[in-house]
Amino acid sequence: MLEELDSCFASDPHINEIDHLSPQLVESFAGRKTPLHLVAHKLAISHGAFAQIHAEAFPLVKEYRTKVLPGTNYCVRLADKNLIELAPLVQKQGGNKFTIGEPKSVGVMMTREWINRVNSAARALLLVNGENYTALNVRRELLLLNQLVWLDNKESTRKELEFISLVCLKFRKASAAWEYRKAVLGEMILSVGAGESKKELIVVKPAEIFEENLVGTLTDADSVALSEILFLNKVDRREPRNYYAHMYRIYLFDKLTSKSSVLVRYEYENAKALCCANISDSGMFHYLFTKVAPMMKTQPGFLAEIKEWAGKLAGVSGLGFVAAYLKEL
């Protein structure tokens, strides 16, 4: 089953959605007896495959965890281009304090091929359950290991961000997956830099959001932020009033979005549109008025414009709490 999943991701690196269906539906769509069906970047996984996925994937993840203990400091040695050694660092106790000494002479030997198998196993477990903490921690450690040993920083982090999008979109209330996404985003920020990369002119017009074009010069870091905003919009359309997605949007705004005047303007219009689409989404209103709107205050005519917008919205929907937010601007 792991090989079949690997084949799916190898044949289509741009899978953008997964779902769990009954065996009968999967076989009906595929036209043959199979636990997986991949079409148009969508992967359907049969409920009947869960037990086999766990049976094949869990032993690999467990083997890795017995070799690499959580909370232990390791020295990484590159034996050759496809073989590494993780040597535990000796902890010496002096009074009530521990200090890290020299690495032990013998460590854990791991080939790159075996590491990739463990990574695939952790991926398979997360496709079934987005709250699998062990699988998330293993993916995190192997991501850092790939960056440290094989210097595969930007590309490996980009792929991991794409993968965790599948998990967050399927398991939208999986708090562990959203926290893991924050960690991956942090690595992505480090890999693209904080604004020193090549700049490009972009034009984005998502018609389902608003009619105004987004035109401006964005750095690579800004492009990451824009991609994340569009992903969050997709999540919001599936499930508005999602606390974990809201908290991630706030995290993204603080880390990246707020650094670009173009993106702040974009997110201002975006948040207003999302508020109109879901007027009971108090979290989005809070985000708009406490995070985004304060950064628009220097724009000419901003206060008059938002008061007019809020007044029309309150008049139609009876949202009296909007007036309280306006007083804070």
C-alpha angles and dihedrals in degrees: 000000000000090000091051091050090048089051091053093053092043093051093046114026089176100064103153103179141030131191139180116234137171116271090247093055094046092050091045092054094043095044091225142062105282138130093220134050124184121190134151092355090306121119121201117197120197118234086227091065096060096088093049092046090053092045092054100036105040097061091055093049090045091050090052092049092051089053098042109042120206115245093025123121115227137192111220117218123186107219092180136332092286102030129069135179124213109203116191113235114236115244114215120199119220111176107308095339133085122214126193115240136179120321119261115262094241122050140166115291117214131174121218089240092056091047089054090051091052090048091052090049092052089048091052092051091051092050086061099038124015092194095065100128095186092053091048092050092048091050089050094051093046091048090056090044092054090050095046100044105028097026090231094149114144099029097046091047092048091052091048091051089052091049096048087051087067090052096046092047093050098038098035094169095047101122093188092056092051091049089050089050089057090055092050091047089053090055090047091053090053093048096051096038130230101286104313096104128101113295127223137188112243135187118194126176113172099187093199090062109041142324100244116100119235104226122168149100114282132184122225089263090053090051089055089052092050091050090051092049091053090048090051090051088055090051091047092054089053096044121005120196092039107161095200093050090048092052090049090050089053090048090050091049093052094045103039121348096062091055092069123063089202092055093044089056090046093049091047091059091039094053092048090053092049090050091053091048092052110023092176091059098106091172092062091048089050090050092048097049101036102037113020106028096054089060090054095055094099092057114104112257094005098129094048091048097050093044090053091048093047092045093054092046094048091047092054100040103025094239098163094168090071089074090061091055091049091056089060094057 
